[in-house]
């Protein structure tokens, strides 16, 4: 039984009930042994049997109950491809890496566009491509991967602030109209 432990960032939680909702729904999936959400760090620690479960199904379940997992797209320059079948082989190899949501490999441009969670290490992607018999041109794009989670959190904060401002704009006039007599206005 190949047991795997994974930490997945989750956005959109507002209370302890959100934590329980995510934990309860992820634990319902087959092969999940442990699912714990830390509200303060907004991360899900999950232990699962990788022969029965994969990361994509866990992320789909989190999204199905109304929360989000920040993702990013990474562009990998691939070397050693000779035909369209090579591109398919690279794509299959990348999709097997936990945390990879999708991989589109273009033989003509020799590039792979990989959609993934911030928990995926670029070295794991490179290793998967090399195990398939191809190479990856090394670049310093590691910052893109770590910034995806921060930008998702900033977007969530902007969204929540926008909702707060709208709520105050609609609540304040209503409050003043209903309480004007009590304040002697």
N, C-alpha and C positions, 0 to 999 in steps of 0.2 A: 504494500500500500504506500505509494509515493505521497507523503504528506508535505504540504507546502504552506509556508506562512507568508502573508502579504500585507502591506500597509497601503490603504487606498485613501487619498484625501477626498472629503465629502463637503460640498457647499450647500447652503440653504437651510441649515439647522438653526432653529430659533429658541429651542427649549429642551428640557430633559425628555419630554414626550417624543420629540423628534428622534432622539437617541434610541429610545425603546422601539419606536416604529421601525427604524432601520435594522436594529439588531434582530427583532422578531422576524421580519421579512427575509433577511439574509439567511437566518438559521433554518428557514423552511426549505431552502434549496438542498437537493441531494448532495451528499459528500461534504457538507460543511460541518466541521467539528466544533469550531469556536468562532464567535463573532462578537467583538467588543468595540463600541464606539466611544471615543474620548471627545466629549463636547468641547473642552477647552482647546484642544489642538485640532479639532474638526477632522479626525482621522479614524478610519475603520481598520482595526487589526483583525484579520481573518485567517483561520487555519482550516485547510480543506484538503481533501483527497484529489490530487490533480488528475487521476484516472477517471473520476466521475464529474469533475467540475472544472471550469476554466474561468479566467478573470473576466472575460466578456460577459458571461451570464450573470456574474455577481454585479457588474456595473449596470447591466440592463435592469436587474431587479431594483437596484438603488434608484435608478431613474424612473422606474415604473411607479414607485411609491412617492415620487414628487421631489426628489433631491437630485443633486448633480455631482458629477465627478469631472473635475477640470481635465481637459485633454489638450494636446498640442499636435502639430504636424511637423515632422522632422524630415528633411531632405537629405538622403544619403547618395553620394556619387558611387556607383557600382562599377567595378572593373571585371573583365574576363568573360563577359556575356558575348555569345556568338550568334544567337538566334532567339526567336520568340519563346521557345521552350525554356531557354535559360532564364528569361524574365519570369516565367511562371514558377520555375524552381526557386528562385530568389524570393518571390512573393510568398510561396508556401512556407519557406524557411522562416521568414520574418513573422508571419501570422502565428507560428507556433510559440513565439516568445510571449510569456505571460505579461499582460499589460498592453499588448499591441492590439488595437481595435481594428485596424485595417492596413493593408499595404498594397500600393499600386506601383508596379515597376514598369518603366518605359524603356524598351530595348533601344529605341532610336536615340534617346537623350542619355541613356545609361544612368538613369536616376531612379531612386525609389522614394516615393512620398509615403511616409509611415505615420499613421494616426495612432497616438499612444497616450497613456497616462504619465504624469510626472514621475511615478514610481519606477519607471523603466530606465535602466542604465544603458547609455549608448554603447558601452562595451559588450553588453549582452546581444545587442542588435548586430554588432560587428562580428561577434563570435558565431552567431547563427548564420550569417552570410558566408563566413569562411568555412563553416562545417558543410555548407552546401557546395563548396568548391569555387567560390568567387571571392573577390576582394572589395574593400571599401577604402576610398580615398579619405585619409584622416584630415579633419578640420577642427577648428576650435569653437564649434557650435554648442558646446555643453551648457553655456549660459541660457540658450533658448529653452532647454528642458526645465531648468530650475525656475525660470521666470514664468512659466505657464501657470503654475499654482498661484504665484503672487498676483499675476494679472487677473486670474479668475476670482480671487478673493477681493481685489480692488473693484472689479465689476459688480460683485455681489454687494459690496459696501455702498457703491454709488446707487445701485438699484434700491437698497433699503433706505438710503437717505432721501431719494426721490419720493418714495412712498410716504416717508415721514412728513416731508414738506407738503405734499398733497393733502395728507390727513389733517395737518394743522390748518391749512388754508380753508378747508371745508368745516372743520370743527370750531374754530374760533368765532366766526360770525354766528353760528348756531348757538354757541354758548352765550355770546353777548346778547343775542335776541331773547333767549330764554331766561337769562339772569339779570337783564337790565332793570326790571322793576325792583328786584332785591337790592340792587346797588343804588337805587334812587335816581336812575337815569330816565 
